[in-house]
Amino acid sequence: MTRGMVLLRIVSVKFAGTASKMDGMIRYCVVKKRKGLLKRRISYTHLLFIPIDPSQYMYLALVGQMTEKDDTYVAQLLVKLPDEILDDTIRGEHEHFGKKFVEVETLECRSSHSSQGRYVINIPRKGSYIRSDLDIQYRLEHSTVDKRIYELKGELRLATGEI
């Protein structure tokens, strides 16, 4: 083994274990809509604003819960937002949806980005709705050019009639 090969191996091991971390706030919101001919059936869209690095948030919409895995959800990425416009975006959602848009829970968290497409969200003080840390992973096999799909693992109590 040459000297250059040893140096390359040490560098690759160092970067493989490196994870970027940041503190932020995770926000859980719900849009309540009425459906059907007489608008009697109520449906809920569950939304999460999740910090993924010091200057960026993921805006995710939960699509559904996986039946074969407990506490595992499918989420679609709506957009990645710069930190500077997060509050303006939430304010815009309030203006657009009115009373239908409800901020349910805001919790302090620490995000770490351990590998490409994987985020671990550590929540020191669990909430009423987000009851555990979250593990979020990009799922290429379920994604399309237009829709980026993520698998979200964690204990959630989805807000429904009480909001």
C-alpha positions in Angstrom: 0.0 0.0 0.0 1.4 3.4 -0.9 1.4 6.5 1.2 -1.3 8.1 -0.9 -3.7 5.2 -0.5 -3.4 5.4 3.3 -4.2 9.1 3.3 -7.2 8.6 1.1 -8.6 5.9 3.4 -8.2 8.0 6.5 -9.9 11.0 4.9 -12.8 8.9 3.7 -13.4 7.4 7.2 -13.3 10.8 8.7 -16.0 12.3 6.4 -18.2 9.2 6.5 -18.9 9.6 10.2 -19.3 13.4 10.1 -22.8 14.7 10.8 -24.0 18.3 10.6 -26.1 19.4 13.5 -28.3 22.4 14.2 -30.8 23.7 16.7 -34.2 24.9 15.6 -38.0 24.6 16.0 -40.2 22.0 14.5 -43.7 23.2 13.8 -46.7 21.0 13.3 -49.7 22.5 11.6 -53.0 21.3 10.2 -55.3 22.5 7.5 -58.9 21.5 8.1 -61.1 21.2 5.0 -64.7 20.2 4.4 -65.4 17.8 1.6 -68.4 16.3 -0.1 -71.5 17.6 -1.8 -72.9 19.1 1.3 -69.4 19.8 2.9 -70.2 17.6 5.9 -67.1 15.4 5.7 -64.0 16.9 7.3 -60.5 16.1 6.2 -57.2 17.2 7.6 -53.9 17.9 5.9 -51.0 17.5 8.4 -48.0 19.7 7.8 -44.5 19.8 9.3 -41.9 22.5 9.1 -38.6 20.8 10.0 -35.1 22.4 10.3 -32.6 20.4 8.3 -29.5 22.7 8.4 -28.7 26.1 10.0 -30.4 28.0 7.2 -33.0 25.7 5.7 -36.3 24.1 6.6 -38.3 21.2 4.9 -42.0 21.8 4.5 -43.6 18.3 4.5 -47.2 17.2 4.1 -48.1 13.8 5.5 -49.6 11.6 2.9 -50.5 8.6 5.0 -49.4 6.0 7.6 -47.7 2.8 6.5 -49.9 -0.2 7.4 -47.0 -2.7 7.7 -44.9 -0.5 10.1 -46.0 1.1 13.3 -45.3 4.8 13.8 -44.1 5.1 10.1 -45.6 7.7 7.8 -45.2 8.8 4.2 -44.6 12.5 3.6 -44.3 14.6 0.5 -41.8 17.4 0.3 -43.7 20.6 -0.6 -40.6 22.9 -0.6 -37.3 23.6 1.1 -37.4 27.0 2.6 -34.6 29.4 3.7 -34.8 30.1 7.4 -35.3 33.8 6.7 -38.7 33.3 5.1 -40.1 30.6 7.4 -42.2 33.0 9.5 -43.4 34.9 6.4 -44.4 31.5 4.8 -46.4 30.5 7.9 -48.0 34.0 7.9 -48.9 33.5 4.2 -50.5 30.1 5.0 -52.6 31.8 7.7 -53.7 34.5 5.2 -54.5 32.0 2.4 -56.3 29.4 4.5 -57.7 31.6 7.2 -59.1 29.8 10.2 -58.6 26.5 8.5 -54.8 26.7 9.1 -53.9 25.9 12.7 -50.5 25.8 14.3 -50.9 22.8 16.6 -47.5 22.5 18.2 -44.0 24.1 18.2 -41.1 22.3 19.8 -37.4 22.9 20.2 -35.3 20.3 18.4 -31.8 19.4 17.2 -31.5 18.2 13.7 -28.6 16.1 12.4 -27.9 15.2 8.8 -26.0 11.9 9.1 -26.1 10.8 5.5 -27.5 11.8 2.1 -31.3 12.1 2.4 -31.5 11.1 6.1 -32.3 13.5 8.9 -32.6 12.7 12.6 -34.6 15.2 14.6 -34.0 15.0 18.4 -36.7 16.6 20.5 -35.6 17.0 24.1 -39.1 17.9 25.4 -41.7 15.8 23.6 -45.1 17.4 22.9 -48.7 16.3 23.0 -48.7 15.5 19.3 -45.0 14.8 18.4 -44.2 12.3 21.1 -40.8 11.0 20.0 -37.7 11.9 18.1 -38.2 11.7 14.3 -36.1 9.8 11.7 -36.7 11.1 8.2 -35.4 9.4 5.1 -35.7 10.2 1.4 -37.2 7.3 -0.6 -36.0 7.4 -4.2 -38.0 4.3 -5.1 -41.3 6.1 -4.3 -40.4 9.5 -5.6 -40.9 11.0 -9.1 -39.5 14.1 -10.8 -42.4 16.2 -9.4 -42.8 14.5 -6.0 -40.1 13.9 -3.5 -41.3 11.3 -1.0 -39.9 10.8 2.5 -40.4 8.1 5.1 -41.0 9.6 8.6 -40.6 7.4 11.6 -41.8 8.6 15.0 -44.7 8.5 17.4 -47.2 11.1 16.3 -50.7 11.8 17.6 -52.4 13.4 14.6 -54.7 16.3 15.4 -58.3 15.8 14.3 -61.6 16.9 15.8 -60.1 18.7 18.8 -58.6 21.6 16.8 
